[in-house]
Amino acid sequence: MGWDNAPSHICRGGDLRGLAFCCPPIKYCPIHKALKILKLSPEEFVRIKEEFGNRTKLGLGKNTCFGSLVWCCKITKPCPYRDYELAKNNITPDEYMELKKELAEEIIKNSPFFKEAVEVFVKKGIPKDVAEKCILETGDLKKAYQLAIKMLNKK
């Protein structure tokens, strides 16, 4: 069913997962702060998104603002260009959001930040798989740590 806990856009204060909804970083905006946290250059970010688009349906959408659904915003934000391309390519809103969730995870997993954050969690006694899951689910270190502790306390 799509992406139940999808974040807001980065420019609206969303967590790092919101990078899945960002345009290319061609002007200064909050995306640059998020990329700095992830320790990714704008070029690396573009490469990750384009490679993801090349192997998924998010690479479709030539009539969108930046020529690919990989750059489009969250489904809750009205956009006739995105919606036209989704309909044209038989992509449901749920499928679109599922792909955006996978894209968000791809961006985070391919950042130096992710590896470093997982290492810190492991040093604090959080199992690696739990650390990874929590970071990817929240896009926020504080929330990820709280979730990990909660998960471990349930065991």
N, C-alpha and C positions, 0 to 999 in steps of 0.2 A: 504494500500500500504506500508507495512513494517513499517519503522520508519524514517520518513522524516528528522528529525533533530537529528539523532543519533550522539552521541559524538565520539570523537576519543578514542582509548584505553587509560587507565590511564597512561600507560608507554609512551604514546605519547603526554601527556599533556591534555588529555580529562578531562571533569568535572566528578563529582561524579557518574553520570549515567553510566560512562564507566566501573564501577565495574562489570556490567553484562557480560563483555567480559574477565574478569580476570581469570587466572589460580588459583589454590589453593595457598594461601600465604605460600609457603614452603621455600622460600628464600627471602632475603631482596631486595625489589624493591619498586617502587612508590606506590604500593597497601597499604603498611603499613602507609604511610602518609595519604592516603584517608580514611583508616579505623580509624585512630586517629581523623580525622576531624569529622567523623560520630559517634565517641565514641563507636565503635564496636571492640571487640577482634577478632583476626583471627578465633578463634573457633566459635564465634557467626556468623561471615560472612559465614563460611563453612556450618553451620547448616541452615541458611536462604536459601542458594543456593541449598543445598541438599533437603530440604523440598519442595522448589519450583519444583525442578526436579521430586520429587516423585509424584507430582500431575499434571504434565504437560508433554508434549512430549519432553521437554528439558532433562528429565531424561533418555531418550533413548540415544544410541550412544556408545555402549560398545567398539567399535573399535577406539574411539578417544583417544587422549593423556592421559586424566584422566578418561576415562570410562563413560563419560556423556556429552551431548551437553551443559549442564549447564555451563561447564567450557570453552567452545569454544569461539573463537574470532569473531569479526565482519565479516559479510558476504563479505565485500569488500577486506578482507585479504585472499589471496589464501590458501586453506587448503584441500588437497585431503582426509584426514580422515573425517573431518566434512562433506564435500560435499558428500562423499560416504554414510555416515550415514543419511544425509538428504534425498538422493535419495532412499535409502533402506527403509526408514520409511515414504515415501511419504509426506515429509515436504517441502513446497516451501520456497525459500529464503525470500519471504515476510512474510510468517507465522513464520519462524524462527526469523526474526527481530521483529515482533510483540510480540512474546514471550519474547525476550530479553528486549524489552521495559517494559513489565509487570514485568520482573525480576528486572530491575533497580529500578522501583517504589517500589517493595517489599523490596529491600535492604534498600532504603532510608527511607521508611515509618517505618521500624522496628528499626530505629536507634534513640538513645536519641537526636542526633543532630536535627532531623526532628521536634520532639515535641518542643524543645527549640526554634528553628528558627520560627516555626509557632507562638509561644507565643510572640516572639519579634515583629513579623509583626503585630500581633493583637494589641499589646501595641502602635504601631505606627499608628493605625487606619485602618489597612488592614483587611477586613473580613476574617475569618478563612478559608472558602472554597476557596477564591481567593489566599490566602497565600499558602495553600497546593498545589493547581493547579500550581502555578507559580514555586514553589520550585521543584516539580516533573518534570515540563516541561523543566527546565533549568539546574538543578543540580548545581546551583551556586547562592549564596545568593545575590550578587550584581545584577546579571542579573534578578533574581527572583523579587527583589524589584523594579527594573526599569520596568519590565513587569507588575507588580501589579499596579503601579502608572499609567502606560499607559492604562491599562484595566479600572481602576476607572475613569480616565479622559474622557473616551469614553462614560460613562454612563450619 
